Amino acid sequence: MKQLAVFLFAALLGATAQAAEYKIDTKGAHAFIQFRIKHLGYSWLYGRFDDFDGSFYYDDKAPEKSSVNVNIDVTSLNSNHAERDKHLRSADFLHTAKFPTATFKSTGFEPLSDGKAKLTGELTLRGVTKPITIDVTNIGGGKDPWGGYRQGFSGSTEFALEDFGIDYNLGPASQKVEMILDIEGVKI
């Protein structure tokens, strides 16, 4: 019985989050940067960025010290429609020929309750840098079957297209875009 108690205690210690730097797991397809915008106010148009990388620091004992850096290859935009993607990459929208990369660098992390937090940072998109706030939920963390340690988060934010120099008229219902972020990192 004593051995069982020691084993359970050790297992619980191993399952707690670790203060560490994590590389975002884009190779294993465990991270997604998606967007959605209303189409004429009648439905949602969804898309994603297929190529991005980054890292984050997280410590469950001092979450306010958390930080995130992400680089997005904006040319990897994919809305599941080649002609629309070509238009979204054009100067009307993302102007990827001139601005092929977007970045996010955090400036703060405010823990709330129940694994929720507010992540603030600077988003650079289309050559414009603006502050944004991302609502974050800690999904969980722990050992993986390959001997590594992982930590996962989900987040969402919304911003006006015009804030980043996109003034193409999509109608009054389509002035803001929502970003949906699901990130799993592997401890470095």
HUBELSUL-V540619 format. One record per residue. N is the residue number from 0. RES is the residue in three letters. OMEGA is omega in whole degrees, -180 to 180 (none if undefined). Layout:
BEGIN
N;RES;OMEGA, N;RES;OMEGA
END
This chain:
BEGIN
0;MET;180, 1;LYS;180, 2;GLN;178, 3;LEU;179, 4;ALA;179, 5;VAL;179, 6;PHE;180, 7;LEU;179, 8;PHE;179, 9;ALA;179, 10;ALA;178, 11;LEU;178, 12;LEU;-180, 13;GLY;-177, 14;ALA;-180, 15;THR;-179, 16;ALA;-179, 17;GLN;174, 18;ALA;-176, 19;ALA;171, 20;GLU;-179, 21;TYR;173, 22;LYS;180, 23;ILE;-175, 24;ASP;177, 25;THR;-180, 26;LYS;-180, 27;GLY;-180, 28;ALA;177, 29;HIS;178, 30;ALA;-176, 31;PHE;170, 32;ILE;-175, 33;GLN;176, 34;PHE;172, 35;ARG;179, 36;ILE;180, 37;LYS;176, 38;HIS;180, 39;LEU;-178, 40;GLY;-175, 41;TYR;-179, 42;SER;179, 43;TRP;170, 44;LEU;180, 45;TYR;174, 46;GLY;-179, 47;ARG;171, 48;PHE;-174, 49;ASP;-176, 50;ASP;175, 51;PHE;175, 52;ASP;179, 53;GLY;-180, 54;SER;174, 55;PHE;175, 56;TYR;179, 57;TYR;176, 58;ASP;-178, 59;ASP;178, 60;LYS;178, 61;ALA;-175, 62;PRO;180, 63;GLU;178, 64;LYS;-178, 65;SER;178, 66;SER;-177, 67;VAL;172, 68;ASN;-179, 69;VAL;174, 70;ASN;-177, 71;ILE;172, 72;ASP;-174, 73;VAL;178, 74;THR;-180, 75;SER;178, 76;LEU;-178, 77;ASN;176, 78;SER;178, 79;ASN;177, 80;HIS;-171, 81;ALA;-179, 82;GLU;177, 83;ARG;179, 84;ASP;178, 85;LYS;179, 86;HIS;180, 87;LEU;177, 88;ARG;-175, 89;SER;179, 90;ALA;177, 91;ASP;-176, 92;PHE;-172, 93;LEU;178, 94;HIS;-174, 95;THR;177, 96;ALA;180, 97;LYS;-176, 98;PHE;-175, 99;PRO;-176, 100;THR;170, 101;ALA;179, 102;THR;171, 103;PHE;176, 104;LYS;-177, 105;SER;175, 106;THR;180, 107;GLY;179, 108;PHE;-178, 109;GLU;177, 110;PRO;176, 111;LEU;177, 112;SER;176, 113;ASP;178, 114;GLY;179, 115;LYS;179, 116;ALA;172, 117;LYS;178, 118;LEU;178, 119;THR;179, 120;GLY;-179, 121;GLU;174, 122;LEU;174, 123;THR;-177, 124;LEU;179, 125;ARG;177, 126;GLY;-179, 127;VAL;178, 128;THR;-179, 129;LYS;174, 130;PRO;173, 131;ILE;175, 132;THR;180, 133;ILE;173, 134;ASP;-171, 135;VAL;171, 136;THR;175, 137;ASN;-179, 138;ILE;178, 139;GLY;180, 140;GLY;178, 141;GLY;-180, 142;LYS;175, 143;ASP;-177, 144;PRO;-177, 145;TRP;177, 146;GLY;179, 147;GLY;177, 148;TYR;-176, 149;ARG;177, 150;GLN;-177, 151;GLY;-180, 152;PHE;173, 153;SER;-179, 154;GLY;177, 155;SER;176, 156;THR;179, 157;GLU;176, 158;PHE;180, 159;ALA;178, 160;LEU;-177, 161;GLU;177, 162;ASP;-178, 163;PHE;174, 164;GLY;178, 165;ILE;-176, 166;ASP;177, 167;TYR;-175, 168;ASN;176, 169;LEU;-177, 170;GLY;-174, 171;PRO;-178, 172;ALA;-172, 173;SER;-179, 174;GLN;-178, 175;LYS;177, 176;VAL;175, 177;GLU;175, 178;MET;178, 179;ILE;-173, 180;LEU;174, 181;ASP;-170, 182;ILE;171, 183;GLU;-180, 184;GLY;177, 185;VAL;-179, 186;LYS;180, 187;ILE;none
END
